[in-house]
C-alpha cells in the first residue's frame, strides 16, 4: 500500500505540472483577448497589435495542447497499470509497449536518480496474461 501511495503521489505531481502550466497559459490568453477586445472597442487596433495577439494565441494554443496531451498520456498510462492490477481476464500484452507504459508511470521516481532506463526490442513480441481469481479473501 505504501508503494501504491508513493506511485499515486508521483503521478499526481506529474499530472499537476502540465495541468498547472495549461491553466497559466489559458489565463494569459484570456488576459490578452480582453486587452485586444478593449483595443478594438476603442477603435485603436493596429496591425502590430493583432499580429502580436495572433502570435501569442498560436503559441499558447500549441503549449496548452502539448501540456494537456502529456497529462492525458500520464493518466492513460496510470489507468492501464491500475487495470492490469485488477483485471481477471485474459489479455494479450505487447511486451515492449507494456514496459514503456510502466516506465512512463514510474518516471517521477526515476527522475530523481542517476539511473536511465531504456527499453529496446521487437515491437511484435507478445505474451498472454491470464489472471486467476484471488481466492485468498474467500469466505
N, CA, C and O atoms as CSV, one atom per row, in Angstrom:
chain,resi,resn,atom,element,x,y,z
A,1,UNK,N,N,0.825,-1.197,0.000
A,1,UNK,CA,C,0.000,0.000,0.000
A,1,UNK,C,C,0.865,1.254,0.000
A,1,UNK,O,O,0.513,2.258,-0.619
A,2,UNK,N,N,2.004,1.194,0.700
A,2,UNK,CA,C,2.901,2.352,0.736
A,2,UNK,C,C,3.456,2.638,-0.656
A,2,UNK,O,O,3.572,3.795,-1.060
A,3,UNK,N,N,3.796,1.579,-1.382
A,3,UNK,CA,C,4.312,1.755,-2.743
A,3,UNK,C,C,3.234,2.356,-3.643
A,3,UNK,O,O,3.523,3.216,-4.474
A,4,UNK,N,N,1.994,1.902,-3.477
A,4,UNK,CA,C,0.892,2.442,-4.264
A,4,UNK,C,C,0.686,3.917,-3.942
A,4,UNK,O,O,0.493,4.735,-4.841
A,5,UNK,N,N,0.729,4.250,-2.662
A,5,UNK,CA,C,0.594,5.653,-2.249
A,5,UNK,C,C,1.679,6.522,-2.842
A,5,UNK,O,O,1.418,7.643,-3.278
A,6,UNK,N,N,2.880,6.017,-2.860
A,6,UNK,CA,C,4.003,6.753,-3.445
A,6,UNK,C,C,3.813,6.928,-4.946
A,6,UNK,O,O,4.086,7.998,-5.492
A,7,UNK,N,N,3.344,5.871,-5.614
A,7,UNK,CA,C,3.101,5.947,-7.057
A,7,UNK,C,C,2.005,6.958,-7.362
A,7,UNK,O,O,2.147,7.769,-8.278
A,8,UNK,N,N,0.917,6.918,-6.609
A,8,UNK,CA,C,-0.185,7.862,-6.820
A,8,UNK,C,C,0.292,9.288,-6.597
A,8,UNK,O,O,-0.043,10.178,-7.380
A,9,UNK,N,N,1.065,9.521,-5.549
A,9,UNK,CA,C,1.585,10.868,-5.283
A,9,UNK,C,C,2.480,11.334,-6.425
A,9,UNK,O,O,2.407,12.492,-6.836
A,10,UNK,N,N,3.318,10.449,-6.937
A,10,UNK,CA,C,4.193,10.807,-8.049
A,10,UNK,C,C,3.420,11.132,-9.307
A,10,UNK,O,O,3.724,12.106,-9.995
A,11,UNK,N,N,2.415,10.317,-9.612
A,11,UNK,CA,C,1.602,10.559,-10.805
A,11,UNK,C,C,0.820,11.857,-10.645
A,11,UNK,O,O,0.725,12.645,-11.586
A,12,UNK,N,N,0.258,12.085,-9.455
A,12,UNK,CA,C,-0.486,13.324,-9.210
A,12,UNK,C,C,0.420,14.536,-9.414
A,12,UNK,O,O,-0.001,15.535,-9.997
A,13,UNK,N,N,1.636,14.453,-8.944
A,13,UNK,CA,C,2.583,15.557,-9.131
A,13,UNK,C,C,2.892,15.764,-10.608
A,13,UNK,O,O,2.926,16.894,-11.094
A,14,UNK,N,N,3.114,14.665,-11.312
A,14,UNK,CA,C,3.431,14.764,-12.735
A,14,UNK,C,C,2.254,15.300,-13.549
A,14,UNK,O,O,2.466,16.049,-14.503
A,15,UNK,N,N,1.031,14.940,-13.201
A,15,UNK,CA,C,-0.140,15.438,-13.913
A,15,UNK,C,C,-0.367,16.906,-13.571
A,15,UNK,O,O,-0.773,17.693,-14.426
A,16,UNK,N,N,-0.102,17.271,-12.316
A,16,UNK,CA,C,-0.306,18.653,-11.875
A,16,UNK,C,C,0.556,19.638,-12.656
A,16,UNK,O,O,0.119,20.760,-12.916
A,17,UNK,N,N,1.750,19.250,-13.028
A,17,UNK,CA,C,2.652,20.164,-13.730
A,17,UNK,C,C,2.091,20.599,-15.085
A,17,UNK,O,O,1.968,21.803,-15.310
A,18,UNK,N,N,1.742,19.685,-16.001
A,18,UNK,CA,C,1.193,20.164,-17.280
A,18,UNK,C,C,-0.174,20.817,-17.134
A,18,UNK,O,O,-0.497,21.732,-17.892
A,19,UNK,N,N,-0.982,20.372,-16.181
A,19,UNK,CA,C,-2.287,20.999,-15.977
A,19,UNK,C,C,-2.100,22.416,-15.446
A,19,UNK,O,O,-2.754,23.346,-15.916
A,20,UNK,N,N,-1.216,22.584,-14.473
A,20,UNK,CA,C,-0.937,23.918,-13.930
A,20,UNK,C,C,-0.381,24.858,-14.986
A,20,UNK,O,O,-0.759,26.028,-15.041
A,21,UNK,N,N,0.511,24.353,-15.824
A,21,UNK,CA,C,1.054,25.161,-16.911
A,21,UNK,C,C,-0.051,25.558,-17.882
A,21,UNK,O,O,-0.088,26.697,-18.350
A,22,UNK,N,N,-0.945,24.632,-18.186
A,22,UNK,CA,C,-2.063,24.933,-19.095
A,22,UNK,C,C,-2.980,25.998,-18.512
A,22,UNK,O,O,-3.449,26.873,-19.239
A,23,UNK,N,N,-3.240,25.937,-17.221
A,23,UNK,CA,C,-4.068,26.951,-16.575
A,23,UNK,C,C,-3.421,28.323,-16.682
A,23,UNK,O,O,-4.100,29.311,-16.964
A,24,UNK,N,N,-2.125,28.390,-16.461
A,24,UNK,CA,C,-1.404,29.659,-16.596
A,24,UNK,C,C,-1.487,30.184,-18.022
A,24,UNK,O,O,-1.700,31.377,-18.236
A,25,UNK,N,N,-1.320,29.297,-18.992
A,25,UNK,CA,C,-1.380,29.704,-20.397
A,25,UNK,C,C,-2.775,30.183,-20.785
A,25,UNK,O,O,-2.910,31.177,-21.498
A,26,UNK,N,N,-3.810,29.490,-20.325
A,26,UNK,CA,C,-5.181,29.918,-20.618
A,26,UNK,C,C,-5.441,31.276,-19.984
A,26,UNK,O,O,-6.083,32.131,-20.594
A,27,UNK,N,N,-4.955,31.481,-18.779
A,27,UNK,CA,C,-5.109,32.773,-18.102
A,27,UNK,C,C,-4.463,33.889,-18.918
A,27,UNK,O,O,-5.047,34.960,-19.083
A,28,UNK,N,N,-3.269,33.640,-19.423
A,28,UNK,CA,C,-2.577,34.612,-20.273
A,28,UNK,C,C,-3.392,34.899,-21.527
A,28,UNK,O,O,-3.546,36.054,-21.924
A,29,UNK,N,N,-3.908,33.850,-22.144
A,29,UNK,CA,C,-4.691,34.003,-23.367
A,29,UNK,C,C,-5.965,34.813,-23.116
A,29,UNK,O,O,-6.329,35.663,-23.929
A,30,UNK,N,N,-6.637,34.554,-22.004
A,30,UNK,CA,C,-7.844,35.316,-21.666
A,30,UNK,C,C,-7.491,36.785,-21.438
A,30,UNK,O,O,-8.185,37.671,-21.939
A,31,UNK,N,N,-6.430,37.051,-20.696
A,31,UNK,CA,C,-5.994,38.429,-20.436
A,31,UNK,C,C,-5.686,39.156,-21.748
A,31,UNK,O,O,-6.127,40.287,-21.952
A,32,UNK,N,N,-4.933,38.508,-22.628
A,32,UNK,CA,C,-4.573,39.121,-23.920
A,32,UNK,C,C,-5.814,39.328,-24.798
A,32,UNK,O,O,-5.899,40.316,-25.526
A,33,UNK,N,N,-6.769,38.402,-24.729
A,33,UNK,CA,C,-8.003,38.532,-25.508
A,33,UNK,C,C,-8.821,39.720,-25.023
A,33,UNK,O,O,-9.324,40.499,-25.833
A,34,UNK,N,N,-8.958,39.864,-23.718
A,34,UNK,CA,C,-9.691,41.005,-23.150
A,34,UNK,C,C,-9.021,42.322,-23.548
A,34,UNK,O,O,-9.699,43.290,-23.894
A,35,UNK,N,N,-7.694,42.352,-23.497
A,35,UNK,CA,C,-6.962,43.564,-23.893
A,35,UNK,C,C,-7.199,43.880,-25.366
A,35,UNK,O,O,-7.366,45.045,-25.729
A,36,UNK,N,N,-7.216,42.852,-26.222
A,36,UNK,CA,C,-7.454,43.066,-27.653
A,36,UNK,C,C,-8.879,43.568,-27.890
A,36,UNK,O,O,-9.092,44.479,-28.691
A,37,UNK,N,N,-9.844,42.981,-27.202
A,37,UNK,CA,C,-11.238,43.425,-27.341
A,37,UNK,C,C,-11.362,44.895,-26.953
A,37,UNK,O,O,-12.031,45.667,-27.641
A,38,UNK,N,N,-10.727,45.278,-25.867
A,38,UNK,CA,C,-10.765,46.677,-25.417
A,38,UNK,C,C,-10.155,47.597,-26.465
A,38,UNK,O,O,-10.694,48.666,-26.752
A,39,UNK,N,N,-9.036,47.182,-27.031
A,39,UNK,CA,C,-8.376,47.973,-28.069
A,39,UNK,C,C,-9.281,48.131,-29.287
A,39,UNK,O,O,-9.371,49.217,-29.860
A,40,UNK,N,N,-9.946,47.056,-29.680
A,40,UNK,CA,C,-10.869,47.103,-30.826
A,40,UNK,C,C,-12.048,48.018,-30.510
A,40,UNK,O,O,-12.429,48.846,-31.337
A,41,UNK,N,N,-12.626,47.871,-29.319
A,41,UNK,CA,C,-13.786,48.689,-28.935
A,41,UNK,C,C,-13.447,50.183,-28.894
A,41,UNK,O,O,-14.304,51.029,-29.147
A,42,UNK,N,N,-12.196,50.491,-28.575
A,42,UNK,CA,C,-11.767,51.894,-28.521
A,42,UNK,C,C,-11.338,52.409,-29.892
A,42,UNK,O,O,-10.971,53.575,-30.041
A,43,UNK,N,N,-11.387,51.528,-30.888
A,43,UNK,CA,C,-11.014,51.927,-32.240
A,43,UNK,C,C,-9.523,52.197,-32.401
A,43,UNK,O,O,-9.122,52.978,-33.264
A,44,UNK,N,N,-8.703,51.557,-31.576
A,44,UNK,CA,C,-7.260,51.819,-31.598
A,44,UNK,C,C,-6.436,50.613,-32.067
A,44,UNK,O,O,-5.229,50.551,-31.832
A,45,UNK,N,N,-7.088,49.672,-32.720
A,45,UNK,CA,C,-6.382,48.465,-33.154
A,45,UNK,C,C,-5.402,48.792,-34.273
A,45,UNK,O,O,-5.749,49.427,-35.268
A,46,UNK,N,N,-4.174,48.339,-34.079
A,46,UNK,CA,C,-3.127,48.470,-35.102
A,46,UNK,C,C,-2.768,47.061,-35.567
A,46,UNK,O,O,-2.964,46.072,-34.860
A,47,UNK,N,N,-2.235,47.014,-36.781
A,47,UNK,CA,C,-1.833,45.718,-37.339
A,47,UNK,C,C,-0.871,45.000,-36.398
A,47,UNK,O,O,-0.983,43.786,-36.229
A,48,UNK,N,N,0.062,45.709,-35.786
A,48,UNK,CA,C,1.037,45.095,-34.878
A,48,UNK,C,C,0.343,44.491,-33.658
A,48,UNK,O,O,0.757,43.443,-33.164
A,49,UNK,N,N,-0.728,45.160,-33.164
A,49,UNK,CA,C,-1.478,44.619,-32.026
A,49,UNK,C,C,-2.108,43.272,-32.382
A,49,UNK,O,O,-2.043,42.312,-31.614
A,50,UNK,N,N,-2.716,43.228,-33.561
A,50,UNK,CA,C,-3.362,41.990,-33.999
A,50,UNK,C,C,-2.327,40.893,-34.246
A,50,UNK,O,O,-2.539,39.743,-33.862
A,51,UNK,N,N,-1.220,41.240,-34.876
A,51,UNK,CA,C,-0.160,40.270,-35.146
A,51,UNK,C,C,0.400,39.711,-33.840
A,51,UNK,O,O,0.604,38.503,-33.717
A,52,UNK,N,N,0.648,40.585,-32.870
A,52,UNK,CA,C,1.170,40.127,-31.567
A,52,UNK,C,C,0.177,39.197,-30.876
A,52,UNK,O,O,0.555,38.166,-30.320
A,53,UNK,N,N,-1.095,39.577,-30.920
A,53,UNK,CA,C,-2.120,38.737,-30.291
A,53,UNK,C,C,-2.185,37.365,-30.960
A,53,UNK,O,O,-2.217,36.338,-30.281
A,54,UNK,N,N,-2.204,37.352,-32.295
A,54,UNK,CA,C,-2.294,36.083,-33.019
A,54,UNK,C,C,-1.089,35.189,-32.729
A,54,UNK,O,O,-1.236,33.975,-32.587
A,55,UNK,N,N,0.086,35.778,-32.643
A,55,UNK,CA,C,1.286,35.003,-32.302
A,55,UNK,C,C,1.185,34.426,-30.888
A,55,UNK,O,O,1.527,33.268,-30.652
A,56,UNK,N,N,0.709,35.253,-29.956
A,56,UNK,CA,C,0.532,34.789,-28.580
A,56,UNK,C,C,-0.508,33.669,-28.519
A,56,UNK,O,O,-0.306,32.662,-27.841
A,57,UNK,N,N,-1.623,33.853,-29.234
A,57,UNK,CA,C,-2.682,32.842,-29.243
A,57,UNK,C,C,-2.170,31.526,-29.821
A,57,UNK,O,O,-2.449,30.455,-29.282
A,58,UNK,N,N,-1.425,31.610,-30.914
A,58,UNK,CA,C,-0.853,30.396,-31.529
A,58,UNK,C,C,0.091,29.699,-30.555
A,58,UNK,O,O,-0.014,28.492,-30.340
A,59,UNK,N,N,1.018,30.463,-29.964
A,59,UNK,CA,C,1.998,29.879,-29.048
A,59,UNK,C,C,1.327,29.269,-27.817
A,59,UNK,O,O,1.661,28.158,-27.406
A,60,UNK,N,N,0.381,30.002,-27.236
A,60,UNK,CA,C,-0.343,29.477,-26.068
A,60,UNK,C,C,-1.119,28.223,-26.439
A,60,UNK,O,O,-1.102,27.241,-25.698
A,61,UNK,N,N,-1.796,28.248,-27.577
A,61,UNK,CA,C,-2.571,27.092,-28.018
A,61,UNK,C,C,-1.702,25.862,-28.201
A,61,UNK,O,O,-2.072,24.769,-27.774
A,62,UNK,N,N,-0.550,26.032,-28.831
A,62,UNK,CA,C,0.366,24.904,-29.040
A,62,UNK,C,C,0.866,24.350,-27.710
A,62,UNK,O,O,0.926,23.135,-27.525
A,63,UNK,N,N,1.227,25.241,-26.781
A,63,UNK,CA,C,1.738,24.790,-25.484
A,63,UNK,C,C,0.639,24.140,-24.644
A,63,UNK,O,O,0.889,23.154,-23.950
A,64,UNK,N,N,-0.571,24.684,-24.703
A,64,UNK,CA,C,-1.696,24.075,-23.981
A,64,UNK,C,C,-1.954,22.675,-24.531
A,64,UNK,O,O,-2.132,21.724,-23.769
A,65,UNK,N,N,-1.971,22.556,-25.846
A,65,UNK,CA,C,-2.191,21.258,-26.491
A,65,UNK,C,C,-1.135,20.244,-26.050
A,65,UNK,O,O,-1.467,19.114,-25.692
A,66,UNK,N,N,0.123,20.645,-26.077
A,66,UNK,CA,C,1.226,19.766,-25.682
A,66,UNK,C,C,1.097,19.345,-24.217
A,66,UNK,O,O,1.245,18.168,-23.887
A,67,UNK,N,N,0.821,20.319,-23.338
A,67,UNK,CA,C,0.728,20.023,-21.914
A,67,UNK,C,C,-0.468,19.136,-21.581
A,67,UNK,O,O,-0.350,18.224,-20.762
A,68,UNK,N,N,-1.609,19.390,-22.201
A,68,UNK,CA,C,-2.781,18.559,-21.921
A,68,UNK,C,C,-2.624,17.159,-22.503
A,68,UNK,O,O,-3.117,16.194,-21.919
A,69,UNK,N,N,-1.952,17.032,-23.635
A,69,UNK,CA,C,-1.650,15.696,-24.159
A,69,UNK,C,C,-0.747,14.934,-23.201
A,69,UNK,O,O,-0.947,13.741,-22.975
A,70,UNK,N,N,0.239,15.611,-22.641
A,70,UNK,CA,C,1.146,14.988,-21.664
A,70,UNK,C,C,0.353,14.503,-20.446
A,70,UNK,O,O,0.553,13.382,-19.976
A,71,UNK,N,N,-0.544,15.350,-19.942
A,71,UNK,CA,C,-1.371,14.960,-18.797
A,71,UNK,C,C,-2.246,13.756,-19.152
A,71,UNK,O,O,-2.381,12.825,-18.358
A,72,UNK,N,N,-2.835,13.778,-20.344
A,72,UNK,CA,C,-3.688,12.669,-20.779
A,72,UNK,C,C,-2.888,11.375,-20.906
A,72,UNK,O,O,-3.383,10.309,-20.539
A,73,UNK,N,N,-1.670,11.451,-21.414
A,73,UNK,CA,C,-0.812,10.267,-21.523
A,73,UNK,C,C,-0.493,9.698,-20.144
A,73,UNK,O,O,-0.516,8.483,-19.947
A,74,UNK,N,N,-0.195,10.586,-19.187
A,74,UNK,CA,C,0.093,10.136,-17.830
A,74,UNK,C,C,-1.108,9.437,-17.209
A,74,UNK,O,O,-0.975,8.377,-16.598
A,75,UNK,N,N,-2.280,10.040,-17.370
A,75,UNK,CA,C,-3.497,9.449,-16.810
A,75,UNK,C,C,-3.782,8.105,-17.477
A,75,UNK,O,O,-4.115,7.138,-16.792
A,76,UNK,N,N,-3.658,8.031,-18.799
A,76,UNK,CA,C,-3.917,6.775,-19.522
A,76,UNK,C,C,-2.945,5.686,-19.076
A,76,UNK,O,O,-3.349,4.545,-18.856
A,77,UNK,N,N,-1.678,6.033,-18.943
A,77,UNK,CA,C,-0.677,5.066,-18.517
A,77,UNK,C,C,-0.985,4.571,-17.104
A,77,UNK,O,O,-0.891,3.376,-16.826
A,78,UNK,N,N,-1.345,5.477,-16.231
A,78,UNK,CA,C,-1.674,5.128,-14.858
A,78,UNK,C,C,-2.920,4.234,-14.815
A,78,UNK,O,O,-2.966,3.259,-14.066
A,79,UNK,N,N,-3.921,4.573,-15.618
A,79,UNK,CA,C,-5.132,3.763,-15.676
A,79,UNK,C,C,-4.819,2.349,-16.150
A,79,UNK,O,O,-5.362,1.381,-15.619
A,80,UNK,N,N,-3.945,2.228,-17.146
A,80,UNK,CA,C,-3.616,0.900,-17.674
A,80,UNK,C,C,-2.909,0.066,-16.621
A,80,UNK,O,O,-3.168,-1.131,-16.498
A,81,UNK,N,N,-2.019,0.690,-15.861
A,81,UNK,CA,C,-1.340,-0.029,-14.780
A,81,UNK,C,C,-2.367,-0.487,-13.748
A,81,UNK,O,O,-2.294,-1.615,-13.260
A,82,UNK,N,N,-3.328,0.383,-13.410
A,82,UNK,CA,C,-4.362,0.032,-12.436
A,82,UNK,C,C,-5.231,-1.109,-12.950
A,82,UNK,O,O,-5.550,-2.031,-12.199
A,83,UNK,N,N,-5.617,-1.055,-14.224
A,83,UNK,CA,C,-6.435,-2.120,-14.817
A,83,UNK,C,C,-5.682,-3.437,-14.778
A,83,UNK,O,O,-6.256,-4.480,-14.465
A,84,UNK,N,N,-4.405,-3.389,-15.095
A,84,UNK,CA,C,-3.609,-4.610,-15.109
A,84,UNK,C,C,-3.517,-5.237,-13.723
A,84,UNK,O,O,-3.358,-6.452,-13.605
A,85,UNK,N,N,-3.613,-4.433,-12.688
A,85,UNK,CA,C,-3.538,-4.956,-11.327
A,85,UNK,C,C,-4.847,-5.591,-10.869
A,85,UNK,O,O,-4.845,-6.414,-9.953
A,86,UNK,N,N,-5.962,-5.221,-11.493
A,86,UNK,CA,C,-7.257,-5.705,-11.013
A,86,UNK,C,C,-8.001,-6.583,-12.014
A,86,UNK,O,O,-8.963,-7.255,-11.643
A,87,UNK,N,N,-7.586,-6.588,-13.244
A,87,UNK,CA,C,-8.305,-7.313,-14.282
A,87,UNK,C,C,-8.091,-8.816,-14.132
A,87,UNK,O,O,-6.966,-9.281,-13.948
A,88,UNK,N,N,-9.181,-9.562,-14.211
A,88,UNK,CA,C,-9.091,-11.011,-14.069
A,88,UNK,C,C,-9.275,-11.728,-15.394
A,88,UNK,O,O,-9.452,-12.946,-15.414
A,89,UNK,N,N,-9.238,-11.006,-16.493
A,89,UNK,CA,C,-9.473,-11.607,-17.789
A,89,UNK,C,C,-8.162,-11.829,-18.540
A,89,UNK,O,O,-7.107,-11.317,-18.166
A,90,UNK,N,N,-8.270,-12.604,-19.600
A,90,UNK,CA,C,-7.128,-12.832,-20.469
A,90,UNK,C,C,-6.829,-11.558,-21.254
A,90,UNK,O,O,-7.742,-10.856,-21.690
A,91,UNK,N,N,-5.559,-11.274,-21.427
A,91,UNK,CA,C,-5.162,-10.092,-22.180
A,91,UNK,C,C,-3.862,-10.379,-22.923
A,91,UNK,O,O,-2.933,-10.967,-22.370
A,92,UNK,N,N,-3.811,-9.955,-24.181
A,92,UNK,CA,C,-2.574,-10.060,-24.954
A,92,UNK,C,C,-1.790,-8.773,-24.701
A,92,UNK,O,O,-2.297,-7.666,-24.883
A,93,UNK,N,N,-0.557,-8.951,-24.283
A,93,UNK,CA,C,0.277,-7.800,-23.913
A,93,UNK,C,C,1.465,-7.718,-24.860
A,93,UNK,O,O,2.207,-8.686,-25.031
A,94,UNK,N,N,1.635,-6.552,-25.470
A,94,UNK,CA,C,2.848,-6.301,-26.246
A,94,UNK,C,C,3.916,-5.893,-25.243
A,94,UNK,O,O,3.810,-4.836,-24.621
A,95,UNK,N,N,4.924,-6.706,-25.082
A,95,UNK,CA,C,5.889,-6.580,-24.001
A,95,UNK,C,C,6.598,-5.227,-24.007
A,95,UNK,O,O,6.673,-4.572,-22.968
A,96,UNK,N,N,7.108,-4.804,-25.134
A,96,UNK,CA,C,7.854,-3.546,-25.180
A,96,UNK,C,C,6.955,-2.367,-24.813
A,96,UNK,O,O,7.355,-1.508,-24.027
A,97,UNK,N,N,5.763,-2.317,-25.365
A,97,UNK,CA,C,4.825,-1.224,-25.081
A,97,UNK,C,C,4.450,-1.231,-23.602
A,97,UNK,O,O,4.387,-0.180,-22.963
A,98,UNK,N,N,4.202,-2.419,-23.068
A,98,UNK,CA,C,3.828,-2.545,-21.660
A,98,UNK,C,C,4.942,-2.014,-20.751
A,98,UNK,O,O,4.682,-1.278,-19.799
A,99,UNK,N,N,6.168,-2.394,-21.055
A,99,UNK,CA,C,7.296,-1.915,-20.249
A,99,UNK,C,C,7.463,-0.399,-20.370
A,99,UNK,O,O,7.774,0.271,-19.385
A,100,UNK,N,N,7.258,0.136,-21.561
A,100,UNK,CA,C,7.346,1.585,-21.747
A,100,UNK,C,C,6.271,2.307,-20.944
A,100,UNK,O,O,6.540,3.357,-20.360
A,101,UNK,N,N,5.047,1.758,-20.906
A,101,UNK,CA,C,3.973,2.362,-20.119
A,101,UNK,C,C,4.292,2.322,-18.626
A,101,UNK,O,O,4.042,3.288,-17.904
A,102,UNK,N,N,4.838,1.212,-18.175
A,102,UNK,CA,C,5.201,1.101,-16.762
A,102,UNK,C,C,6.286,2.117,-16.416
A,102,UNK,O,O,6.218,2.774,-15.377
A,103,UNK,N,N,7.281,2.244,-17.283
A,103,UNK,CA,C,8.343,3.225,-17.039
A,103,UNK,C,C,7.816,4.650,-17.082
A,103,UNK,O,O,8.281,5.506,-16.329
A,104,UNK,N,N,6.865,4.910,-17.944
A,104,UNK,CA,C,6.252,6.230,-18.033
A,104,UNK,C,C,5.589,6.578,-16.703
A,104,UNK,O,O,5.689,7.713,-16.236
A,105,UNK,N,N,4.910,5.600,-16.092
A,105,UNK,CA,C,4.273,5.823,-14.796
A,105,UNK,C,C,5.297,6.005,-13.681
A,105,UNK,O,O,5.045,6.716,-12.708
A,106,UNK,N,N,6.439,5.368,-13.825
A,106,UNK,CA,C,7.483,5.459,-12.805
A,106,UNK,C,C,8.433,6.637,-13.014
A,106,UNK,O,O,9.312,6.872,-12.186
A,107,UNK,N,N,8.269,7.367,-14.095
A,107,UNK,CA,C,9.176,8.463,-14.433
A,107,UNK,C,C,9.396,9.448,-13.288
A,107,UNK,O,O,10.530,9.882,-13.083
A,108,UNK,N,N,8.355,9.822,-12.528
A,108,UNK,CA,C,8.592,10.758,-11.421
A,108,UNK,C,C,9.600,10.226,-10.400
A,108,UNK,O,O,10.390,10.997,-9.855
A,109,UNK,N,N,9.580,8.931,-10.139
A,109,UNK,CA,C,10.520,8.349,-9.179
A,109,UNK,C,C,11.917,8.226,-9.766
A,109,UNK,O,O,12.908,8.411,-9.059
A,110,UNK,N,N,12.000,7.919,-11.041
A,110,UNK,CA,C,13.303,7.725,-11.676
A,110,UNK,C,C,14.021,9.041,-11.950
A,110,UNK,O,O,15.249,9.083,-12.015
A,111,UNK,N,N,13.255,10.106,-12.108
A,111,UNK,CA,C,13.839,11.391,-12.447
A,111,UNK,C,C,14.841,11.867,-11.391
A,111,UNK,O,O,15.798,12.572,-11.711
A,112,UNK,N,N,14.620,11.487,-10.159
A,112,UNK,CA,C,15.460,11.963,-9.058
A,112,UNK,C,C,16.603,11.004,-8.741
A,112,UNK,O,O,17.193,11.060,-7.662
A,113,UNK,N,N,16.904,10.134,-9.684
A,113,UNK,CA,C,18.018,9.192,-9.508
A,113,UNK,C,C,19.018,9.405,-10.637
A,113,UNK,O,O,18.776,10.157,-11.581
A,114,UNK,N,N,20.129,8.729,-10.510
A,114,UNK,CA,C,21.157,8.808,-11.560
A,114,UNK,C,C,20.944,7.741,-12.632
A,114,UNK,O,O,21.793,7.562,-13.505
A,115,UNK,N,N,19.820,7.034,-12.572
A,115,UNK,CA,C,19.570,5.920,-13.480
A,115,UNK,C,C,18.814,6.368,-14.731
A,115,UNK,O,O,17.964,7.256,-14.689
A,116,UNK,N,N,19.155,5.724,-15.835
A,116,UNK,CA,C,18.428,5.903,-17.080
A,116,UNK,C,C,17.975,4.527,-17.540
A,116,UNK,O,O,18.776,3.595,-17.611
A,117,UNK,N,N,16.698,4.401,-17.851
A,117,UNK,CA,C,16.169,3.115,-18.298
A,117,UNK,C,C,15.721,3.272,-19.742
A,117,UNK,O,O,14.965,4.185,-20.073
A,118,UNK,N,N,16.190,2.380,-20.591
A,118,UNK,CA,C,15.820,2.380,-21.999
A,118,UNK,C,C,15.256,1.009,-22.344
A,118,UNK,O,O,15.837,-0.020,-22.001
A,119,UNK,N,N,14.131,1.009,-23.018
A,119,UNK,CA,C,13.513,-0.244,-23.439
A,119,UNK,C,C,13.766,-0.396,-24.938
A,119,UNK,O,O,13.390,0.468,-25.730
A,120,UNK,N,N,14.403,-1.492,-25.314
A,120,UNK,CA,C,14.626,-1.797,-26.721
A,120,UNK,C,C,14.094,-3.200,-26.987
A,120,UNK,O,O,13.929,-3.995,-26.063
A,121,UNK,N,N,13.835,-3.490,-28.223
A,121,UNK,CA,C,13.376,-4.834,-28.557
A,121,UNK,C,C,12.359,-4.809,-29.660
A,121,UNK,O,O,12.035,-3.761,-30.220
A,122,UNK,N,N,11.868,-5.974,-29.957
A,122,UNK,CA,C,10.924,-6.191,-31.034
A,122,UNK,C,C,9.528,-5.763,-30.588
A,122,UNK,O,O,9.046,-6.215,-29.550
A,123,UNK,N,N,8.883,-4.905,-31.354
A,123,UNK,CA,C,7.541,-4.414,-31.017
A,123,UNK,C,C,6.467,-5.492,-31.147
A,123,UNK,O,O,5.350,-5.311,-30.662
A,124,UNK,N,N,6.790,-6.605,-31.792
A,124,UNK,CA,C,5.765,-7.625,-32.035
A,124,UNK,C,C,5.742,-8.723,-30.978
A,124,UNK,O,O,4.846,-9.567,-31.004
A,125,UNK,N,N,6.685,-8.741,-30.059
A,125,UNK,CA,C,6.719,-9.774,-29.034
A,125,UNK,C,C,5.545,-9.571,-28.078
A,125,UNK,O,O,5.367,-8.492,-27.513
A,126,UNK,N,N,4.747,-10.631,-27.905
A,126,UNK,CA,C,3.580,-10.545,-27.033
A,126,UNK,C,C,3.571,-11.709,-26.056
A,126,UNK,O,O,4.205,-12.742,-26.270
A,127,UNK,N,N,2.827,-11.504,-24.976
A,127,UNK,CA,C,2.560,-12.592,-24.043
A,127,UNK,C,C,1.064,-12.566,-23.765
A,127,UNK,O,O,0.407,-11.538,-23.931
A,128,UNK,N,N,0.543,-13.693,-23.346
A,128,UNK,CA,C,-0.863,-13.751,-22.965
A,128,UNK,C,C,-0.907,-13.826,-21.453
A,128,UNK,O,O,-0.345,-14.734,-20.841
A,129,UNK,N,N,-1.577,-12.865,-20.869
A,129,UNK,CA,C,-1.702,-12.814,-19.418
A,129,UNK,C,C,-3.084,-13.331,-19.051
A,129,UNK,O,O,-4.102,-12.810,-19.505
A,130,UNK,N,N,-3.097,-14.357,-18.225
A,130,UNK,CA,C,-4.358,-14.892,-17.729
A,130,UNK,C,C,-4.298,-14.794,-16.216
A,130,UNK,O,O,-3.435,-15.391,-15.572
A,131,UNK,N,N,-5.218,-14.039,-15.666
A,131,UNK,CA,C,-5.252,-13.887,-14.212
A,131,UNK,C,C,-6.284,-14.815,-13.631
A,131,UNK,O,O,-7.417,-14.894,-14.105
A,132,UNK,N,N,-5.878,-15.508,-12.609
A,132,UNK,CA,C,-6.822,-16.350,-11.876
A,132,UNK,C,C,-7.419,-15.516,-10.752
A,132,UNK,O,O,-6.755,-14.621,-10.229
A,133,UNK,N,N,-8.643,-15.792,-10.379
A,133,UNK,CA,C,-9.237,-15.058,-9.262
A,133,UNK,C,C,-8.416,-15.260,-8.000
A,133,UNK,O,O,-7.863,-16.335,-7.768
A,134,UNK,N,N,-8.345,-14.218,-7.193
A,134,UNK,CA,C,-7.619,-14.261,-5.932
A,134,UNK,C,C,-8.530,-14.910,-4.896
A,134,UNK,O,O,-9.520,-14.314,-4.474
A,135,UNK,N,N,-8.195,-16.123,-4.490
A,135,UNK,CA,C,-9.040,-16.844,-3.535
A,135,UNK,C,C,-8.611,-16.643,-2.089
A,135,UNK,O,O,-9.184,-17.243,-1.180
A,136,UNK,N,N,-7.612,-15.805,-1.875
A,136,UNK,CA,C,-7.110,-15.609,-0.519
A,136,UNK,C,C,-8.094,-14.864,0.355
A,136,UNK,O,O,-7.948,-14.863,1.577
A,137,UNK,N,N,-9.099,-14.227,-0.241
A,137,UNK,CA,C,-10.075,-13.466,0.534
A,137,UNK,C,C,-11.441,-14.134,0.547
A,137,UNK,O,O,-12.433,-13.510,0.922
A,138,UNK,N,N,-11.502,-15.411,0.137
A,138,UNK,CA,C,-12.814,-16.077,0.090
A,138,UNK,C,C,-13.290,-16.376,1.488
A,138,UNK,O,O,-12.502,-16.530,2.421
A,139,UNK,N,N,-14.605,-16.455,1.611
A,139,UNK,CA,C,-15.208,-16.682,2.928
A,139,UNK,C,C,-15.698,-18.088,3.046
A,139,UNK,O,O,-16.237,-18.469,4.086
